[in-house]
Amino acid sequence: MSHPAAPDLRHLVSESPRIMVVDGSKLVRRLIGDVLRQEVPNVDVVACAGLAEAREALAAAPVDLVTTSLVLPDGDGQQLARAVRETVGQKYVPVIVVSAEAQAHLERRRFTEDVTDYFDKGEGHQALATFVRGYVMPQAIPGARVLYVEDSRTVALATRRMLQSHGMEVIHMISAEEAIEWLRERRDGADAPGADLLLTDVYLKGELSGRDLLQAVRGELDYGKRRLPVLVMTGDDNRVNQMALLRDGANDLVLKPIEERLLVTKALFQLRLARLGVATQDATGVPAPAAG
């Protein structure tokens, strides 16, 4: 029996990534650096205590990714993100804000376009290292199933190819009604919920929207964020609407137009986080705490 070839992720992989960790706490810098060295092979960790030190490091040598706390002794994470963009120009350098209040800032859309993503420090340093590795050294998760809801066949074709090229199996549906019925049919089955990740557009043909689908997953079907992570794709820049999606239980948003590396990183991270929860439950018999 032949097996499909492993996806080629070399165009997204840095062989020896240089990661800048900016935090006012020496202990936090050391802890994050230690887990990054364990999780990311050949990593060069550049630890900086604040904005000025980070500017000097950026001027001295290029970096592949930056993590920063929201509050720094001589500035804040958004100032650092802007400094990174000014230094690297068009080079793709993700800037990850790490904060206990990241979710609140995300909901209020306080982050500027210079910030690539956020990470809730409540998830822990090991999860942060996994998250960072997803950006600099993405690795496929064999057998990961994505339930993808999109009514535009052109958009769906392109997005499916992105996901499939990174080893994900894609189950495509064109309406929220179809997806809800599909999930209902599997609710009491051995393989419930039937998918490892739900990826949906907001605006869909039919009476129900992607937000209705999200509410059904969190409400009627009662799947938490770890049991069935939900990524919502939206081109709507209305902050109130984006905040409503997050409050309704979306794990994260993917803004259109879709950027492949960002979509794949977010998808793989949610999949790994969900599997970490399953592994914890299997080992202890106690469900892992719900995220968010």
N, C-alpha and C positions, 0 to 999 in steps of 0.2 A: 504494500500500500504506500503510495507516494504522499509526501507531506509538503505543504506550501513552504517556500523558502522563507527564512527569517527576514523580517523587514530590515531594509538598509537605513540606518539612522546616522550614518557617518557624517552627512552634511549638517547635522545638528550637534555633533559631539565635539567637544574641545578635549584634546589629549591630555593637556596639563593646565587645567583651568586656574585662573588667578582670581580669587574671590576676596573682596573687601568686606570686612565686618566692622561696622561703625556703631559704637555704643559707649556711653559715658561710664559704664561699670566695667572695671577690669575683670571682675569675676565672670560677668556675662560674656565678655569678649573671649575669655579663655574657654568657657564651657562650649560656646558655639564653635570656636575653632577646633576644639577636641573632637566634637561629633562630626564636623565636616571632614576632618582628616580620616576618621573611621569610615565614613560613608562615601566619600568621593576620592577615588584613586588619584594619586599624583597631584593633589590640590596644593596650591600655594596660597595660604591665608594671610591677608594683609589686615592686621588689626589696627584700628584707629579710634582714638578717644573722643574725637569731635570733628566739627566741620573743617577747621583750619588744617588739622593733621591729614584729613582725608583729601583736601585740595592738593596738599603737597605730594601725597602718594599718587594721586591721579596724574599730576604733572610729571612725575618721575617715570612711570611705566603704565601701560594699558592694563585694564582689568576686564574680566569676562562677566562679572556679576557683582552687584553691591547689595548688602543687607544693611539696614539702618534702623535704629530705634526712632520713634516719632519725635521725641524730645532729646536734644543734645546739649551739652554744657554751653556751647557757643552758637547755638542755632537750632534748626529742626530738620527732620528728615526730608521735608519737601525742598528746603534750600539745598540740601545735599543732592537730591535728585536733579534739580536744575543745574547744579554745578557739573554733575556727570554728563548731562546732555550737552552742555557748552563745551566740555572737554573732548568728548568722543565723537561729536558731530553725527554723522549718519550711521556709525557703527551700532549694531544691536547689542546693547548692554542692559539687561534687566535690572531694575532697581526695586527691591522688595522692602517694604516698610513692615517692621516687626513691632507690634504694639498690642497691649491688652485692650486697647480701645479701637483697634483697627476696624472692627465690624461697625461700630457707631459712626466712624469717619466715612466708611464706605457707604453706609446707608444715606448719610447726609451729603455724599459726593464732595467731600472736602478735599480729596486728593486731586492734585493737578494731573495733567496729561503726562508730566515727566515721570510719575510713579507708574511702574509697570504692573505691580500687583501688591497685595497685602498678605500678611500672615498673622494669625492670632497667636500670640505667644503662649496662650493657655494650652495649646496643643503640645507644647514641649519642644525641647531642643532637638530630640531625635527626629520628630516629625518635620521640623524646620530643615534639617539636613536632607531628609528625603525630598522635601519640596524643592530645595535648591538643586539637588542632583537632577531632578526632573528638567530643570532649565538647562544645565550645562552638560549633562550626560543622559539624555532621555533613553529609557529602555522600555521595550515593549512588554506587555503583560499578556502572556499566552492565554487564549481562551476568553479574554475580557469581552463581555457582550454589551453593546450600546444600543438602547432603544432610541431611535432618532426620529423626531417628528418635524416634518417640514413639507409645506404644500407646493413649493416651487421645485419642479423636477430638475431644473438647471442648477439651482443652488444645492439641492440635495446630492446631485451627482458629484459636484466638486468637493463637497464636505465629506461625503462618504469615502471618496478617494483619499482625502487627507487622513481620516481615521483608519482606514484599512491599510494604508501604507505604513502605519505604526503598529500593526498587529492586532487591531481591534475588529471584532466581528460586529457588523452593523445590521440592525433590524429596522428597516425604514417604513414609516407610516406617514400618511398625508394629513391626518386630522387628529384632534384631541379626542374626539369620540371613539375613533378606532383604537387609539392607544389605551384609553381607559378600559374599554371592553377587553382588550388583549391582556391587560394587567389583572382585571377582575377574574378572567378565566384561569389565571395561574395563582390566584391569591392563596388557595389552600393546597396547592401542589407541592411536591417535594422540592422543586427547583424555584419556589417563590423567592423573589418577585418576577423571575424570568429573565431579568437583565441585571447587569452590575452598575449601570449608569443610565440615566435618562437625560437626553439632550433634546431640547425643544425650542422652536421659535416661539415668539410671543403671539404674533398675528397669523392666524391660520384660517383657512376656508372652513365654513361650517358655523354652527351656533356657538361652539366653545373655543376659547382661546388657549394659548399656552399657559396663561395664568390660571385658568379654570382647571387645566390638567394638573398643574402644580398643587392647587388646593385639594384636588381629589386624591392625589398621592399622599399628601400629608394629613388629610382629614379622613375621608371615607376608607381609604386603603390602609391608613395608619402606618405608613413607612416613614421611619425617621431618616435623618440626614446620612447616617452611616449605612443603614440597610439599603436605601436606594438614593444615592446622591443625585441631585438634579442641577444641571447647568442650563441656564436660560440664555438664548441668543436674542439680542435685541439691537435694533438700529435707532431706538427711541432714546433721545438724549434728555428727556424730561426726568428731572431728578425725583420728583414725587412718584412717578411710575416705577422707576428703578428701585426706589426705597421700598415700595409696596411688594415687589417681587421678592426681595430679600427677606422682608418681614413675613411673607407667606411661606417661607421655607426653602427658597432657592439656596443651594450651597454657594453658588457664585454666578456671576454674569459674564457673558462673552459678548463684547460689543462688536457690531458690524461696522465696516466690512471685516470679515473674519481674517485674522492673521494666523497662518498655520501653526507656527511655533507656540503661540500663546494658547490656542485652542487645545493642541495636543498636550501641552504641559499641564493645563488646568484639568483636562480629562484624566491623564495618567495619575496626577496627584490625588484626585478624588477617589480613583479606583484603588490606589495603594492605601489611602487612609481608611477606606471601607474594609479592605481585606485585613488591615491591621486590627480593626475592631473585631472582625470575625475570628481572627487568630487568638485574640485576647479572650474572647468568649469561649472558644474551644478549649483553651488551656485552663481557664479558671471556672467555667460553668456559669460565669456571671457576665451579662451583656456589658460591653464597653459603654461608657457614658456617651450620650448623644452629643454631636458637635453642634455648636451654634445655638 
